[in-house]
């Protein structure tokens, strides 16, 4: 997470090698299946045996971390669970219990990449971030470390910068409230759990945006706007539930349905990748559409690095994450509670790049024309998928043949 102003922060989730980020799930396998933790047992994490900051003791930090994970665990339609397994274990190069130098962090992170443990590291005064060469405005980062042959994460890590909780609030040493800091790491533990960023009510990234827009702002929005993001939105609840569906009368199929469609250019045949698609509820009026919304990026399952093999061959470091299934190009799927929804599309905000990106690409690609009018209303019924809800852009240039140069 990076602070831009005293009240605005970009939240950065660090991905393990080979992941293709997507609006919804963080990583996608080659068949289009999202990577996720196994829910056969609780996810085991370990905490640093030192204080979070000069004012937050180890025991208080431990309790706060548990509460941050509980924000996700308490979603009744999701089956994900977490358990603190103890303090961070020794690793070659680390043995004193308190991760405080770059060398110690590298040793502990190496054990995470090896799948040996999932460490939650506290940096008491920001010196670890300095030692790692990070920008002084970085609040923290998190993400999975290792994936097994079945597409299950089995280790992850997070690093929390106590400089933002040390009781000092100056231009050179900004402070977050307890709730803001908790919100930031509920977000980071969303990344740890396998969720990517979501863009809803994007005007909140740059301007004062009103109570209704703030109420609908996801915890997984790329920027920290305020402490209301410590409470999960329906987008956050829907996606953690889709990734880890609980069964029974309060499970995912009993509480959510899905809207599915494809975004096309104006020829009605060429699919649009990397448009942000939002479903907004329109049952009662009264700005309900700003408070109750969920989203995904078109083509979120498809492989981002899939250039033209003739005129634009893939680079050596292209990677293989994401689907090569043609039907996933331009596809969107949005899990939602029952109700009536309008579907709108928009460009991904140009501020959301690299660690603040959403969708398979690290860099936003603007829509070539103004977005069309919203479509709908579309009725969502629990346990059912509404298909064929396609969106077609108006007035886009003629398409090229697949192997034709510019």
Protein Blocks (a to p, Z undefined) as FASTA:
>chain_A
ZZfbfkbccddddddehiacdehifbdcfkopacdddfkbccdddddfbdfblklcfklm
mmmmmmmmmmmmmpmkbcbdcddebjcdddehianhpacbfklmmmmmmmmmnopaccdd
ddfkopmmmmnopafklnbdcddfbdcfkopafbdcddddfklmnopacfklccddfklm
mmmmmmmmmmmnopacddehkllmmpcebjklmmmpcfklcbdfbfklmpccfklmmmmm
mmmccedjklmklmcccdddddddfkomaccehiacddddfflgnolmmmnccdddehkl
pcfblcdfklmccdfklojgdcfbfklgopacddddedddddddddddfklgcjlggcjb
fbdcddfbdcdddeddddddehiacehiacddehiacdddfkbcZZ
